[in-house]
Amino acid sequence: MLDVSDDVRAEIGDEEADRLLAGDNAPGAYDCTSCRTPGDSEQERTSTVLFIGEETAVLAFAHATCIPSQVVSVAEEQLKGAVRSITGEPADGAQATVPAPAGPAAPDAAPPAARQATLGVTCGLVLVEDDLRPALVVEPNSPIARPGSISLDDDFLPLLQEQGFRPVADVSVLPVRGAGWSVLLAMGQLHAVLQGSGEAGSQNAWWKAHQPLPVSDGWRAAVNKTQTVLVYAAPHGSIGQQPREDLMRDALEKAAAQGRLVGMAMPLAGT
């Protein structure tokens, strides 16, 4: 019951792909590379996910309901960290608690207006409509100007609204579901926020972690349940890196009351 995408087949070759589909090299029981819960390729649809670094490639497996079969390009160090997570060794710099700030965004992963800024990303659970929802909070480390502008105004929120984000007036209400955006969680860690590139079905990394960001068991369980991540964004200085989820919620509510918060519900997916 394996799914092997055309992209994965192209990388591993027809012979290996056919062996997988015939069951010769099927994993049987496995831990899903997305939600990290057990799976069985003989009992449920299973996706093949190929992680490719500069020198290393790792074939992993996931519930087809979590992510589709795909090729994920990652930095070599990211891949080594993922391999360590599979073998049970802690990755360098792993964080054990959430909210956990991500590492700096890769220079080419920042949005067009944020080439000189770093996007901070924090994971946490937010109570929305009487249910704990997995959330990401994005805040740049400095004001964001519109490309080519000489204005000192911070255009971070207007730029995001042009890309489908909507103002959040009440944190207890679910944000609108966006089109073309998704959040990539692979091997139980947060890798990127993806945005549609305008080409048929393709996406680019709007934000990508230098190292995969560990998330809590509770966050992973919540996103596995909803298959949706609530992504909130606020201008520089609005939220800060809060050490606890209740403090993060308070900061979100304050930013919303001041008209300084936008949000979008994004599907859990990959590219």
ZILINDA-V53622 format. One record per run of one state. SS is the DSSP state (~ for helix, > for strand, _ for the rest). FROM is the first residue (numbers start at 1). LEN is the number of residues. If there is no record, write none. Layout:
ss=SS from=FROM len=LEN
ss=SS from=FROM len=LEN
//
This chain:
ss=_ from=1 len=1
ss=> from=2 len=2
ss=_ from=4 len=2
ss=~ from=6 len=7
ss=_ from=13 len=1
ss=~ from=14 len=9
ss=_ from=23 len=6
ss=> from=29 len=3
ss=_ from=32 len=6
ss=> from=38 len=3
ss=_ from=41 len=5
ss=> from=46 len=7
ss=_ from=53 len=4
ss=> from=57 len=7
ss=_ from=64 len=6
ss=> from=70 len=4
ss=_ from=74 len=2
ss=~ from=76 len=12
ss=_ from=88 len=13
ss=> from=101 len=1
ss=_ from=102 len=3
ss=> from=105 len=1
ss=_ from=106 len=1
ss=~ from=107 len=3
ss=_ from=110 len=2
ss=~ from=112 len=3
ss=_ from=115 len=4
ss=> from=119 len=10
ss=_ from=129 len=2
ss=> from=131 len=10
ss=_ from=141 len=15
ss=~ from=156 len=7
ss=_ from=163 len=3
ss=> from=166 len=2
ss=_ from=168 len=9
ss=> from=177 len=10
ss=_ from=187 len=2
ss=> from=189 len=8
ss=_ from=197 len=6
ss=> from=203 len=12
ss=_ from=215 len=2
ss=~ from=217 len=10
ss=_ from=227 len=1
ss=> from=228 len=7
ss=_ from=235 len=10
ss=~ from=245 len=13
ss=_ from=258 len=4
ss=> from=262 len=7
ss=_ from=269 len=3
//
